[in-house]
Amino acid sequence: MKDIYIRHIAERLQVKDWQVENCVHMFEEGDTIPFISRYRKEKTGGLDDASVAEIKHYADVFAEMEKRKATVLGNIEAAGALTEELRAQIGRCVDARELEDLYLPYRPKRRTRATAAKEAGLEPLADKMFRVETASPHREAERYLSDKVGSVEEALAGARDIIAERLSETASVRETLRGIFRSRRIVSRQTRAAADKPEAGKYRSYFNFTMPLQRIPSHNLLAILRAEGEGILSVSIDADPERCTRKMYYDFCQEHAYPSKELAEQINLAVEDAYKRLLEPSIAGEVLREAKEKADVESIRVFGENLTQLLLSAPVGQKRTLAIDPGFRNGCKLAVLDEQGNLLHHEIIYPHPPQNEKVKSIVAVSGLLEKYGVQAVAIGNGTASRETEEFMKKVALPEGCRVWTVSEDGASIYSASDVAREEFPDEDVTVRGAVSIGRRLMDPLAELVKIDPKNLGVGQYQHDVDQALLREKLDNVVESCVNRVGVNLNTASPYLLRYVAGIGPALAGNIVAWRTQNGAFRSREELRKVPRLGAKAFEQCAGFLRVRDGLNPLDNSAVHPEAYPLVDRMAADLGVPTRELVGNAALCEKIDPQRYVGGDFGLPTVQDILAELRKPGLDPREEAQAFAFSDDVHSIEDLKVGMELPGIVTNLTAFGAFVDIGVHDDGLIHVSQMGVPRLQDPSKVLKLHQKIRVSVTAVDLERGRISLRLVK
């Protein structure tokens, strides 16, 4: 990659040039983001996976820009217009908009008014006027009268069309106007068509809305642009045409010369036409797109942080689980799962209206708890969830068995997916949904990777943002979480394995097929026997895969196989077998890290190895904690202003946090009600699935809206 790009990435991300250069080199060698951030800290200066991912993003952006530059240069050269100065300008570009500005005058275009004027032979007249080489444009225009140009006014109008187009294609003019437009206010107004659209009501607050474009929150802008797309709002930027044209004329005079009064009149007419007809709609569109790009990035950042917290939710672990997908008329779907999440039994009970088979349902559930030795109960948080929790209080639970509430977001999507059909070809969607609820309790990460993150209920305008950028971010988040936790090589599904660094869908399938045919892996080294899993893939994935009770105790740790000889040397220096060193914190304390620094192993890597040896295979996720809603509140009608209630954070956005307080409709803690400085990022105050206490500040029964305040 060219130095100009490396310097730009380093400056943008506030890192060193050598960190970017090393990362780019490793990407070119096929190294993955998790591998680089975890096992190549000496080369990255300790950059985390988010920073490495950003470098990868911009490296890809500039790789595409290089291809675009080649196309642009080729087209300009073919037109015979490429100069060395222009070539150098294009070569220095690190901004796509700047590149396209430089290309704009040479880009093939449809027939325009300026095209017609050139065909009429008026370009020399326009050139003289543009270069301020004539004081009397009317007299000069007389020389261009012909069978195509019937009058002086027609000649001057054609020349102005050429000048207007030239101004509209001048990079400096466009960038000056962008600066003005960026500093102005966005304006949204209700359209006439909005009155006939039932959905218009939710955009009521934007019917007469203005705000400085640089200050508008991302969620407001995305909502406005969505409403514009639905024909409910008209959107504009309140740039002052007089100020803009005055600035354009002043800059023209500064670059060329101050024209005579007669020529100044013609230039001003061309400037006004260029602004009104060509520049204003183009620049307004560009600046709004630019603002949306920033809003997209912010919205995607929030989504990524929420998804990280969701995927790293505390697991209950491998327990025999009774999963309940609650419902009223259609009953509660029960699924019993073994410790590995395999389906053992399923049935339906009807403890709620209209059937009200409470006694029969208690007998059925009690029988399942005893027969299968159930250790945990998972209840979906959808319809009839609270009622099902109350029902379960009437059931005698085995000792140590607890009831948990689990988010159902995306469960219906999973149950109808190809993944679910492949896992449970003989079961219907209701059974699959219940199984998913139970597995989410046992290991949220392993189950949620099967569902498109956009369906997990933790995003903000995710369907309105740049979908390619969103997919890139979410894939990086899922990959980061999976590799941070580590994956059990002998129990992981192919859907989880595909997110391990260096594997992907095809190799994940090969690993599962080999495991099915040959039995459990006894070591990481046996991965080399998997078809098409070569040396590079092994290098990338081995450190993130765990083999429990295998031949080598290091295989159940995050120590990479390339460092096994180093660990063996540490053990030998202590006079103990390697197996005795693994997990022995007291022995690890006797090791001087500096003694083992050298070659490919710097101090950060050695310290990571020692930390892993102290607690091998430690799951970074917190332990699951039980939670209960208020017994006095079951519906929105039960709420009263001033009530203090327990709640669970279900979603974080730029404007606040949504909280489940057990009444089916989530309440909102606006950022102003968090007791923190104005405009504080909610994700800095709260975490997804955090248990909190809130106070009710307002209840809107008609619209089903609940306003909350965070109680410290």
Protein Blocks (a to p, Z undefined) as FASTA:
>chain_A
ZZklmmmmmmmnopafklmmmmmmmmmnopafklmmmmmmmmnnopafklmmmmmmmmmm
mmmmmmmmmmmmmmmmmnopacfklmmmmmmpcbfklmmmmmmmmgccdddfklmmmmno
pmmmmmmmmnopafblmlmmmmmgcfklmbfklmmmmmmmmmmmmmmmgmklmmmmmmmm
mmmccdddddfklmmpmklmmmmmmmmccddfklmcfklmmmmmmmmmnopaccddfddf
klmmmmmmmmmmmmmoccdfklmmmmmmmmmmmmmmmmmmmmmmmmmmmmmmmmmmmmmm
mmmmmmmmmmmpccebjcddddddddfknopadddddfkopafbdcdddfbcfklpmklm
mmmmmmmmmmnopabdcddfbehklmmmmmmmmpccdehiacddddfehklmmmmmmklm
mmmmmbcfklmmmmmmmmmmmmmmlmmmmpcfklnopaghklmmcfklmmmmmmmmmmmm
mmmnopafklpcfklmmmpghiajmlmmmmmmmmmmnopafbfklmmmpghiafklmmmm
mmmpccehifblklmccbdfklmmmmmmmmmmnopafklmnopaklmmmpcfklmgghjb
cfklmmmmmmmmmmghiafbdcdddddddfkbcbfklpcghiacddddfbdcfkbccdde
hnopacdddfklnopaehiafklmbcehiacddddfbdcfknopacddddZZ
